[in-house]
């Protein structure tokens, strides 16, 4: 083969290789893998973890004033009027690379531990709580500031229950373990890509659901402030108001079934005097709710570039 033919063949091969390389690069650029949306590129993990610490101070709207008026309290008995609690909380949320994260932007859920003092520990104890919680930002005020909600539900342990032979007498709770219910609204400000400051108001209720007596319960309202650390610095901060896209959904039926049971104490008024009946009484219930979804689409969140700053 002469030099001219070799040169022509080499040129043809080189031209073919350049065409193949261009096709491969073009196909890669247009493929779904490289054409990542901002949501997909937002985080490499589908689960984003958070660690929080809260301090709460509260006014106790004591249920014992009625007992005092009825003469159940002596002059040396003080009503509960203030409380202070500390909370350590772990939560997780879904990143915007997942469908759940786009449908429920910013929603988080987790488990928390708490310790509460009513400054009357000799009488009511210093209860420790464990609870599950869930929350989400509702709407955005500024690129870094959101208005959020959160609810907690769990149990508190270590109460000093009612004992007529113990001084001072506790007429507030009749069991060592009581339910803990809390709801709060707060402002959350993102200080850095990992750290946020949250402050707001919350309301709390403790009681045993009449499983033991007495059970006036304890209610409080107060303020809370805390810090939240996010382990993934690339996680975005979205809200329900950021939902800008839609996803088709076929109208369908869904069903909600709840079966529950409990035991409680009962009291009767005999000759105008309250009498506590011995033993406990069982309660059982069944709730079935069929629901039909009329919508043919649901809104989802599209991540905006400034959310991850």
TAJO-V280834 format. One record per backbone hydrogen bond with DSSP energy under -1.0 kcal/mol. CO is the residue of the C=O (numbers start at 0). NH is the residue of the N-H. Records with the same first field share a line. If there is no record, write none. Layout:
CO->NH / NH
//
This chain:
1->5
2->6
3->7
4->8
5->9
6->10
7->11
8->12
9->13
10->14
11->15
12->16
13->17
14->18
15->19
16->20
17->21
18->22
19->23
20->24
21->25
22->26
23->27
24->28
25->29
30->34
33->35
36->40
45->94
47->92
48->230
49->90
50->228
51->88
52->226
53->86
54->224
55->84
56->222
57->82
58->220
59->61
63->67
64->68
65->69
66->71
67->70
73->76
80->59
82->57
83->116
84->55
85->114
86->53
87->112
88->51
89->110
90->49
91->108
92->47
94->97
97->101
98->102
99->103
101->300
103->106
107->134
108->91
109->132
110->89
111->130
112->87
113->128
114->85
116->83
119->122 / 123
120->124
123->159
126->115
127->156
128->113
129->154
130->111
131->152
132->109
133->150
134->107
135->148
136->239
138->146
143->189
144->140 / 141
145->187
146->137 / 138
147->185
148->135
149->183
150->133
151->181
152->131
153->179
154->129
155->177
156->127
162->165
171->216
172->161
175->158
177->155
178->206
179->153
180->204
181->151
182->202
183->149
184->200
185->147
186->198
187->145
188->196
193->229
194->190 / 191
195->227
196->188
197->225
198->186
199->223
200->184
201->221
202->182
203->219
204->180
205->217
206->178
207->210
209->264
217->205
218->60
219->203
220->58
221->201
222->56
223->199
224->54
225->197
226->52
227->195
228->50
231->234
238->241
239->242
244->299
246->297
251->292
253->290
255->288
257->286
259->284
261->282
263->280
265->276
267->274
269->272
272->269
274->267
280->263
282->261
284->259
286->257
288->255
290->253
295->248
297->246
299->244
303->306
304->307
305->308
//
